[in-house]
Amino acid sequence: MFRIDEWTDFEAQDLALLALSVSEEINEHNGEGSLRELELLDEWLNETLQEGTADEVRTQLIHGFYQSLGFHGDWQDFFSSGNSDIATVLEQRQGIPVSLGILLIQLGRRVGLDVEGICFPGYFLVSFAGDEGEVYVDPFNGEVLSHSRIELLLRGSLGNLATLKPDHLQPSGQWEIIERLINVSKSALLRENRMAEALRASELLLRMKPGDPMETRDRGFIYEQLDCPRFAAEDFEYFIEQCPDDPVADVLKMQLAALDLSPKPLH
């Protein structure tokens, strides 16, 4: 399809297409089938949704997305890497808040709704401009959330003393949403010990934010697991140079000393 860093303006692109480019780069999917799935969703919108107020159209969209189309949150295997892979989500009709939220945003914008994603602490929310103000939706199940419910989500992530502030509900740009999606994907792939795919996710993040020391450090850990000690050493050394006062730097110095950097015999 395309490389995600070929776009010079993330905000000008369809969010779902950006997410599909992530899927294609990390998991090496053929994007044609997924593009067809998006076209079918567009056809469903045109055939099903009726005109009305913003609240009426939003209600139709959410009911159709979760009931008629059958998209739903995966309670049983929440942390599966497939749940953050948009191509798989389109095929299996299940996902997690960020992946389902991206599709909900895409469809909402297709029908003219003012809809945004929010990279909330530890979660992902979708906000719709309603007839009487903002309406916040949990994309995992389509539930409209009160401020008290949102504050409970915040406290679940940041602790019982956390207080909901307006900054927490500021819309996120598409760059930030895609970065969140890739980070979630990388974490899931690491958990599944799929190091080759995790490396592609890490390298994609480094294309988005070149020279980031934290991501370079994470890539070094992946290289170490892939038995690429020289590449791991380069990344660890870069992190130590950029963040000498970080406590992890001392740990990495010990890991560097333990790495076997001797040439490997060719077979």
N, C-alpha and C positions, 0 to 999 in steps of 0.2 A: 504493500500500500504506500507507505512513506516512512521516512525516519522522523521521529518526533522533533529532533533538533533542526529539521529543515524549515519549520515554521518560524517566521520572524515575529508573528503576532499571534500569541495563543488565544487571545480574546476574540479574534476574528474567525476562529475555526469552530466547527461543531464539536461540542464536548465529547459526544459518543465516538466520533471519528478519532479524536486524540486518544481516547481510551483504547480503541481498537488497535491503534498503532503501537501502544504499549504491549497489548496482548501479542501482537505479531512479532515484536522484537524480543520479548522475554521468552515466550513459549513457542515461537516460530510457527504460529498458526497461518493457514491460508485464509486471508481476509475476505475472500469472495463470498463464502457462505454466510459470514457475519453481516456483510453489507446487505445481502438479500434479506436477512432477518430484520435489519433496520428498515428496509423498504416495506416489508410486510407490516411492521408496526405503524409506519406512516399510512399505509393503506387502511389499516384498522381505524386510525384516527379519523381519516376522511369519511369513512363509511359509518362510523358509530357516534362520534361526539356531535352534539347539537349546540347551536348558538345559545348564549345566555350571559348572565353576569359572570364576573371573574370567579366568584364563589361557586356558582352553579357549574361552570366548566371544570373548575378544580375538583369538585365532588365527582363529576362524571369520570374525569381522568383517573382519579385515585381508585374509584370502584372498578373501572375497567381494567386498570393495570394489575390490581391484586386479585380481582375476582374473575373477570372474563378472560384475561390473558394468563392468569395463573402465576404471576411472579410472586415470590415469597422469600422471606428470610430463612436461611438454613440454620435451624436451632440445633440440629443433631451434630453437625460437623462445621461449626461456625468458622474455625480457623483453617479450613481447607484452602489450599492455594487456588483451587478452581473457583472459589467464591469471590476472588478479586480479579479474576481473568474474565474480561467482558465477553469474549467469544464463548467461553463456557457458560457464563451466566445467561447469555441469549439463547443458548441451546437447551440448558437444563431448567431455565426459568427460576433459578434460585440464586441467592447471593448474600451479601452483607450490606450494611448501610451505605458505604461509599460506592459500591458498584451498582446497587439498585437505585441509589440516589442519582447517579450520573444518567441512567436511563430515564428516570422520572423527570429530571431537568430537561433532557433532550426532547421528550415528548411534550412537556409543558410549553416549552418555547416554540415548538412546531405549531401549536394551536394559539399562539399569541399571548400566553400568560407571562407575567413578570415573575420569574422563578429563579432562585439563586441557591447555590450550595454553601454550607457553612461547615468549615473544618473545626468543629467543636472539640474541646479537650476530650480525647479518648473516644469520640463518637463522630458521626456525620449526620447533619440535619439538612433539610430542604425547607426553604421559606418561600411562600407565595404571597404576592401582594393581593390582599383581599379587599372586599368592598368596604370594610371598616378597619383596615390596618393589616399588619403582617400576620400570616398564619404559618405556624411552624409544624412540620410534618416529620414523623419518624419514618424514614424510607425503608426500614426493615419490615414494617407491617402496614404502613399507610396511616397510622394513627395520628390524629391532630393532637399536639402537645400543649398543655397549659404551661405557664411560666414556672409553676411549682414543680411540675414533672421534669421540666428542663433543668431546674436547679438540682433535683435529685440526681440526674445524670451527671451534672457537674461535680457534685459531692462524691459520687461513686468513682470519679476519675481523680479528683484533686484532694479529697478528704472532707470530713464533716464540717470544717470551718470555712469552706469555700462559699463565696457569695456570688450569685449571678449578676453580672454587670453588662451594660450595653455593648462593650467591646467583644464579649463572648459571642454575640449574635450578629456581628458584622459579616456581610457576605464575603466569601472567598473568591479570588480570581481563579480562572481556569488553570493557570500555572500551579497554584497552590493545591487545587483539587487533584490534578494529575500527579503531583509530587506525593500527596497523601496516598493515592492509589498505588504508586510504585513502592512506597515504603511498606505498605501493608502486604503487598505481593512478596516483597523481599523477605519480610519476617516469616510469612507462611512457608516460603520455599526453604528457608534455613531450617525451620522446624521439621520439615519433611526430608531434610538432608539432600535436597536437590540443588547441589552446589553449582552446577553449570548454569542453571537458570537463575539462581541467586546472583551469580557473577554478572550475568547480563543485566539484571535489575540494578545492581550497584553501578555498573558502567553507564547505564542510562541516566541514573541520578547524577553521575559525575559529568555527563554531557550537559545536563541542565544547570549544574552549578560547579563549573570547573574549579579544581583546586581545593574543594571543601575538605578540610582536614579530617572531620569526623567520618565522612563517607569514604575518604581514602583509607582511614584506619579500618573501617568495616570491610572494605575490599581486601585489605591485607589479611584479615582473618579468614576470608573465603579462599584466598590464594593458598594460605597455609593448609586449609582442609583439602584443597585440590592437589597438594604436594607440589606446589610451585614456590619453593622457599625463596628464590631470588626475587621474584615479584613481590612476595610478602614482605621481604626485608626492605625493599625500596619504599613500599607504602608505610611501613612502620617508621622508617627513618624520616620520612616526610612529616608524619604526624608529630614525632618527637621534636623535630626542628620547628614546626609551626606552633606547637602547644607544649613547650617545655615544662610549664608549671602544672599541667593537668596530671592528676594522680595516676592516670592510665599510662602516662609516658614512662614511669618507672617500671611498670609491669612489662611494657613492650621492650624496654632495654634488656630485661631478663630473657624475654622470648627471643630477641635477636641473638643473644649469646648462645641460645640453645638450638638455633636453626642450623641445619646441615647445609652449608653453601658450597660444599665440594662438588666438582663436576660429576654428573651421573654418567656411568658407562652406557654406550650405545649397544643395543642388541640387534 
